[in-house]
Amino acid sequence: TRFRKLWKMRLSPQMASIPEFGQVYRVIQRKLRQAGLLKQRKI
């Protein structure tokens, strides 16, 4: 995806070790849902 590609391009010059995009994305989504800033997913 676009974000995944930009993640590596923009962060690699700034960080020695870049965390995996999917893992970080899931954590951010969970925190936003807990704060009420993102709607809950319906399963």
Phi and psi in degrees as a GROMACS rama.xvg file:
@    title "Ramachandran Plot"
@    xaxis  label "Phi"
@    yaxis  label "Psi"
@TYPE xy
-62.1197  -46.3142  ARG-2
-63.2504  -39.0381  PHE-3
-62.271  -42.3228  ARG-4
-66.5882  -46.3312  LYS-5
-64.5249  -32.7679  LEU-6
-53.9231  -51.3115  TRP-7
-70.6259  -44.2643  LYS-8
-61.0091  -43.5636  MET-9
-86.3395  -28.5736  ARG-10
-92.7707  -27.7718  LEU-11
-57.9085  -37.4172  SER-12
-70.5664  -17.8429  PRO-13
-99.4927  -20.9123  GLN-14
-130.461  141.585  MET-15
-71.7397  -39.766  ALA-16
-129.26  116.948  SER-17
-93.9299  127.809  ILE-18
-66.878  155.74  PRO-19
-65.8665  131.162  GLU-20
-57.2309  -49.5044  PHE-21
-58.4683  -39.6303  GLY-22
-65.5604  -45.8946  GLN-23
-65.6035  -41.297  VAL-24
-60.079  -43.6069  TYR-25
-64.2557  -41.3484  ARG-26
-63.6513  -45.0833  VAL-27
-62.7261  -44.0372  ILE-28
-60.8993  -43.1166  GLN-29
-61.239  -45.4559  ARG-30
-64.0114  -40.0739  LYS-31
-65.8874  -39.8939  LEU-32
-63.9078  -43.6771  ARG-33
-62.6005  -32.7288  GLN-34
-83.7384  -2.865  ALA-35
77.3325  18.2051  GLY-36
-97.2218  -5.80774  LEU-37
-140.117  138.042  LEU-38
-66.8367  148.114  LYS-39
-68.1994  143.015  GLN-40
-79.0073  138.488  ARG-41
-94.5708  126.451  LYS-42
